[in-house]
Amino acid sequence: MRSTPVSAAPRRGRRTALAAAGLVAALTLTATACGGSEQDEADAKPGGGTSGAAEAGGTGGGEGGPAAGLANRLKEHGIDVDRWKDGGWKDWDQDKWLSEAKDFVNPVIEGLWEPDRMKSAKEADKTVTTKDAAADQGATDPEPAPVEAVAEEKPYHENAAPVGKVFFDSPEGSMVCSGTVIKDVNHPGKSNLVWTAGHCVHAGGSGGWYRNIAFVPSYNDYGKSEAELANATTTEMAPYGTWWADWAATSDQWIKGGSESGGDGAAYDYSVLHVKPEQGGKSLEETVGAALEVDFSAPSATEVSSMGAWGYPAAAPYDGLEMFKCVDRPGRLSLSPSLPTMYRIGCTMTGGSSGGGWFRVVDGETRLVSNTSIGPLENTWLAGPQLGPSAEAMYQNMSKTYGGQ
């Protein structure tokens, strides 16, 4: 997503999201968002693995269910399961790690994501350059004025329960993105699915799957400061536990064309994780008490009066400990005439908010309609992919194949 700003660029026409006309700040994160006409209540609070779906726009990596063949897949890479869990994943050659990670192997390592390790994880950045944005062939709308990110109300489990953090290990170290609990159409009320960005699980054209991918809903539930969290317990940082991805899906386009600046994969930069609890037996949706439906209708930006982006920005001036949101009327961003246009909104959130859900209200219900993918060095706006047939096919395959496990 966004890179850490290299300089303090002047802000033009910055406004607070909640000051925009017609925005309502009182929506709660229950299974259905509170009232309001379709698309008009922009402050649409998100109420409410492994390798991808080979038959539906994703890339397959291993056969059988999430646990099936795991030991064999590890052995194919010369990895012993027990040694992996004891830290063997850190011993891979840094120059070869991603290129060799063709299969998604993500066994639970209980206690790995303890509070200090979670707090030290760095933001996963994706930036778009001025040159990239200039390739639009006239399909890009004027750059939006920056919208100042607003801190979400606390505790998060009462205001944004489906939102959380996605942690993972890359050759550069521990990294962090944002994610959202989504409904599982084939397993109502018992979803174990999380929506995030493709670049939070896979390196794109330069490599393979990341390691130790886990989701923490309502991370730092009360938004406590660094000082207040000096001796924080795991329960304090992860009130609903740590959920490990045992299967993951992303688009073929991201795997083949994704890059550090988004690249040709940016318009398809999305992912679905199937997760299981590090401890406990209930589903993620039952545990959190909320999940969002995904809107795959890919409406034109001109049809939507407002969208809201939620996430945990971690690059300065943020520290990754608090959840923030931006609400704005979306515009279009085109990186190539051969690629679908992306949604773009004004927003000052930085790296770490990557993968965070974008929401809108449809018929009184909050739905996920996109996720944070890329942004400029100056951190003035965010862009996210439209979720159309390819994204829906990936989701459906994940739900049907792994959802009930």
C-alpha positions in Angstrom: 0.0 0.0 0.0 1.2 3.4 0.9 4.9 4.1 1.5 6.2 6.0 4.5 6.3 9.7 3.3 9.7 10.9 2.5 8.7 14.5 3.0 5.9 16.5 4.4 4.0 17.5 1.3 1.7 20.4 1.6 -1.9 19.4 2.0 -4.5 20.9 -0.3 -8.0 21.4 0.8 -7.7 18.8 3.6 -10.9 18.1 5.3 -12.1 15.9 8.2 -14.1 12.9 6.9 -16.9 13.4 9.3 -17.4 17.0 8.2 -18.5 15.9 4.8 -22.2 16.5 4.1 -24.5 13.6 4.8 -22.0 11.4 6.7 -23.2 9.7 9.8 -20.9 8.5 12.6 -23.3 6.4 14.6 -23.4 3.2 12.6 -22.6 0.2 14.8 -20.9 -3.0 13.7 -23.6 -5.5 14.1 -24.5 -8.1 11.5 -26.5 -5.5 9.7 -25.6 -1.8 9.6 -28.0 0.7 11.0 -30.5 2.5 8.8 -30.0 4.8 6.0 -30.7 4.9 2.3 -28.7 3.0 -0.2 -25.2 4.4 -0.6 -26.0 7.6 1.2 -24.7 6.9 4.7 -21.0 7.0 3.9 -19.7 6.3 7.4 -20.7 2.7 6.7 -19.0 1.0 9.6 -18.0 -2.5 8.8 -20.9 -3.9 10.8 -22.2 -6.4 10.8 -4.9 -21.3 3.4 -2.8 -21.1 1.7 -2.7 -21.1 -2.0 -5.6 -20.0 -4.0 -8.6 -21.3 -5.8 -7.1 -23.0 -8.9 -10.4 -23.2 -10.7 -11.6 -19.7 -10.1 -9.1 -16.9 -10.8 -6.6 -18.0 -8.2 -3.5 -20.1 -8.1 -3.5 -23.6 -6.7 -0.7 -24.7 -4.4 -1.2 -28.1 -3.0 -4.0 -30.6 -3.1 -6.5 -31.6 -0.5 -7.8 -29.6 2.4 -5.9 -27.1 4.6 -4.2 -29.8 6.6 -3.9 -32.4 3.9 -0.4 -33.1 2.7 1.1 -30.3 4.8 4.0 -32.5 6.0 4.7 -33.7 2.5 4.6 -30.2 1.0 7.1 -29.1 3.7 9.3 -32.1 3.0 9.3 -31.3 -0.7 11.1 -28.1 0.3 13.5 -30.0 2.6 11.7 -28.7 5.7 10.8 -30.8 8.8 7.5 -29.9 10.3 8.8 -29.9 13.9 11.9 -27.9 13.0 9.7 -25.4 11.1 7.6 -24.8 14.1 10.8 -24.4 16.2 11.9 -21.6 14.0 13.2 -23.4 10.9 11.2 -21.0 8.7 13.7 -18.3 9.7 16.7 -20.3 8.3 15.7 -20.1 4.7 18.2 -18.4 2.4 16.9 -14.8 2.2 17.6 -14.5 -1.5 15.7 -17.7 -2.3 12.9 -17.7 0.2 10.2 -16.1 -1.9 11.2 -17.7 -5.1 11.0 -21.2 -3.5 7.6 -20.4 -1.7 5.4 -21.8 -4.5 3.3 -23.7 -2.1 1.4 -22.1 0.8 2.7 -23.7 4.0 1.5 -22.1 7.2 1.4 -24.4 10.2 0.3 -22.9 13.5 3.2 -21.9 15.7 1.5 -21.3 19.0 2.7 -18.1 20.8 4.7 -16.8 17.8 2.6 -13.7 17.5 3.1 -12.4 21.0 2.5 -8.7 21.9 6.0 -7.4 21.3 6.3 -9.2 18.0 3.0 -7.8 16.8 3.9 -4.3 17.8 7.3 -4.5 16.0 5.8 -5.6 12.7 6.4 -3.2 9.9 3.9 -1.8 7.4 3.5 -3.6 4.1 3.7 -0.8 1.5 2.6 -0.4 -2.1 3.1 2.9 -3.8 2.1 4.2 -7.2 4.4 6.7 -8.9 3.3 9.8 -10.9 4.4 8.0 -14.0 2.1 5.1 -13.3 -0.8 7.3 -12.7 -0.1 9.2 -16.0 -0.8 6.1 -18.0 -4.5 6.4 -17.6 -5.4 7.4 -21.2 -8.0 9.8 -19.8 -9.9 7.4 -17.6 -8.7 8.8 -14.3 -10.7 11.4 -12.4 -9.0 14.5 -10.9 -6.9 13.7 -7.8 -9.1 13.9 -4.7 -8.4 16.4 -1.9 -6.9 14.6 1.1 -9.3 13.4 3.8 -7.9 13.4 7.3 -8.2 9.9 8.8 -10.4 9.8 11.8 -9.7 7.4 14.8 -12.4 4.7 15.2 -14.4 4.8 18.4 -13.3 2.4 21.1 -13.7 -0.4 22.1 -13.3 -1.7 18.6 -15.4 -4.8 19.2 -18.4 -2.5 19.7 -17.8 -0.2 16.7 -15.7 -2.1 14.1 -15.8 -5.8 15.2 -15.0 -7.3 11.8 -11.8 -5.2 11.3 -8.4 -6.4 12.4 -4.7 -6.8 11.6 -3.1 -9.4 9.3 0.4 -10.3 10.4 3.0 -12.2 8.3 6.7 -12.9 7.9 8.6 -11.9 4.8 12.4 -12.1 4.0 12.6 -8.5 5.3 11.1 -9.4 8.7 7.7 -9.3 10.4 5.1 -7.3 8.5 1.5 -6.1 9.0 -1.6 -5.3 7.0 -5.3 -4.9 7.8 -8.2 -7.3 7.1 -11.9 -7.8 7.5 -14.1 -10.7 8.6 -16.5 -11.5 5.8 -19.5 -13.7 5.5 -19.3 -17.2 4.1 -22.3 -17.6 1.8 -22.1 -21.4 2.0 -21.7 -21.6 5.7 -24.0 -18.8 7.1 -23.2 -17.7 10.6 -20.0 -19.7 10.8 -17.6 -18.0 8.6 -13.8 -18.4 8.9 -13.0 -16.1 6.0 -11.0 -12.9 6.0 -10.6 -10.4 3.2 -7.3 -8.6 2.6 -5.0 -7.5 -0.1 -3.1 -9.9 -2.4 0.2 -8.2 -1.5 -0.3 -9.0 2.1 -0.1 -12.8 1.4 1.9 -13.1 -1.8 4.9 -11.2 -3.2 3.5 -11.1 -6.8 5.7 -11.6 -9.8 8.9 -11.4 -7.8 8.3 -14.4 -5.6 5.8 -16.6 -3.7 3.7 -16.9 -0.5 4.6 -15.2 2.7 4.9 -17.1 6.0 3.2 -17.3 9.4 0.1 -15.4 8.2 -2.3 -14.7 11.0 -5.3 -12.5 11.6 -6.1 -10.6 14.9 -9.6 -9.1 15.0 -10.1 -5.9 17.1 -6.4 -5.7 17.6 -5.6 -3.5 20.7 -9.4 -3.3 21.4 -9.2 -0.1 23.5 -6.6 1.7 21.4 -4.1 1.9 24.2 -0.8 3.9 23.7 2.7 2.4 23.5 3.3 3.3 27.1 0.1 1.7 28.3 1.0 -1.4 26.4 4.4 -1.8 27.9 3.4 -5.0 29.7 0.4 -5.9 27.6 -0.8 -9.5 27.6 -1.7 -11.4 24.4 -5.4 -11.2 25.5 -5.2 -7.5 25.7 -3.7 -7.2 22.2 -5.8 -10.0 20.7 -9.1 -10.1 22.6 -10.6 -12.6 20.1 -7.4 -14.6 19.7 -5.0 -15.2 16.9 -6.3 -16.9 13.8 -3.9 -18.6 11.5 -4.5 -18.8 7.7 -4.6 -22.5 6.8 -5.6 -21.7 3.2 -5.3 -18.6 1.1 -6.4 -17.4 -2.3 -5.3 -14.4 -4.5 -5.7 -13.6 -8.1 -3.6 -15.0 -10.9 -3.2 -11.4 -12.1 -1.6 -10.4 -8.8 0.7 -13.5 -8.7 1.9 -12.9 -12.2 1.9 -9.1 -12.4 2.1 -7.7 -8.9 5.1 -5.7 -7.9 6.4 -3.3 -5.2 4.6 -0.4 -6.9 1.5 -2.4 -7.5 2.3 -3.1 -11.2 -0.2 -4.7 -13.5 -1.6 -6.7 -10.6 -2.8 -3.7 -8.6 -6.3 -3.8 -10.1 -6.5 -7.4 -8.9 -4.8 -6.9 -5.5 -7.2 -8.8 -3.3 -7.1 -12.0 -1.3 -9.3 -14.3 0.8 -7.9 -16.2 3.8 -9.5 -19.2 5.5 -8.4 -19.1 9.1 -8.5 -21.3 12.2 -8.0 -20.3 15.8 -4.7 -20.8 17.6 -6.9 -21.9 20.5 -10.6 -22.5 20.6 -13.3 -24.3 18.6 -15.9 -21.7 17.5 -15.8 -20.1 14.0 -14.3 -16.7 13.5 -17.8 -15.1 12.9 -19.2 -16.7 16.0 -16.3 -15.5 18.1 -16.2 -12.0 16.8 -20.0 -11.7 16.5 -20.0 -10.0 13.1 -19.1 -10.5 9.5 -19.7 -8.5 6.3 -21.1 -9.5 3.0 -18.9 -8.8 0.0 -20.4 -6.7 -2.8 -19.1 -8.2 -6.1 -21.2 -6.0 -8.4 -18.2 -3.7 -9.1 -20.3 -0.6 -9.4 -18.9 2.4 -11.3 -17.4 5.0 -9.1 -20.0 7.4 -10.5 -22.8 5.2 -9.0 -21.5 5.4 -5.5 -22.0 8.5 -3.4 -19.5 7.5 -0.7 -17.1 4.8 0.5 -15.3 4.3 3.7 -11.8 2.7 4.2 -10.9 1.2 7.6 -7.5 0.0 8.7 -4.5 0.2 11.1 -2.0 2.7 9.5 1.5 1.9 10.9 3.9 4.3 9.1 4.5 7.8 10.5 2.7 9.8 11.7 0.7 6.7 12.9 2.1 3.9 15.0 -0.1 1.0 14.1 -1.8 0.7 17.5 -5.0 2.5 16.6 -7.7 1.8 14.0 -8.6 4.7 11.6 -11.1 5.4 8.9 -11.6 7.7 5.9 -14.9 8.4 4.1 -15.1 10.1 0.7 -16.9 10.1 -2.6 -14.9 7.7 -4.8 -13.3 8.6 -8.2 -11.6 6.5 -10.8 -7.9 5.6 -11.1 -6.6 3.9 -14.2 -3.1 2.5 -14.4 -3.5 1.2 -18.0 -6.1 1.1 -20.7 -6.0 -2.7 -20.6 -6.8 -2.9 -16.9 -10.0 -2.2 -14.9 -10.2 1.1 -13.3 -9.7 1.2 -9.5 -11.6 3.2 -6.9 -9.8 6.1 -5.4 -10.7 8.3 -2.3 -8.9 11.0 -0.4 -7.3 9.6 2.7 -4.2 10.3 4.8 -3.7 6.7 6.1 -0.3 5.3 5.6 1.3 1.8 5.3 -0.3 -0.9 7.5 -3.7 0.0 6.3 -3.1 -2.1 3.2 -5.8 -4.8 2.8 -8.2 -2.9 5.0 -11.8 -3.1 3.8 -13.7 -0.4 1.9 -17.4 -0.3 2.8 -20.6 1.2 1.5 -24.2 0.9 2.6 -26.6 -0.9 0.2 -30.3 -1.3 1.2 -29.4 -0.4 4.8 -26.6 -3.1 5.0 -22.9 -2.4 5.2 -21.0 -4.4 2.6 -17.3 -4.7 1.7 -16.8 -3.3 -1.8 -13.0 -3.1 -2.1 -9.7 -3.0 -0.1 -6.8 -0.7 0.2 -4.1 -1.5 -2.4 -1.9 1.4 -3.4 -1.4 5.1 -2.7 1.2 7.9 -3.3 4.3 8.7 -1.3 2.6 11.8 0.0 -0.2 9.8 1.6 -3.0 11.9 0.3 -5.2 9.2 -1.2 -5.9 5.5 -1.4 -6.9 3.3 -4.3 -8.5 -0.2 -4.2 -9.7 -2.7 -6.8 -13.2 -3.2 -8.1 -14.5 -6.6 -7.1 -16.1 -8.2 -10.1 -16.6 -11.8 -11.5 -13.0 -12.9 -11.0 -13.0 -11.9 -7.3 -16.3 -13.5 -6.8 -15.1 -16.8 -8.4 -12.1 -16.8 -6.1 -14.3 -16.2 -3.1 -16.8 -18.9 -4.1 -14.2 -21.5 -4.7 -12.6 -20.8 -1.3 -16.0 -21.0 0.4 -17.1 -24.2 -1.3 -13.7 -26.0 -1.0 -12.5 -24.9 2.4 -15.2 -22.9 4.1 -16.7 -25.7 6.2 -13.4 -26.9 7.6 
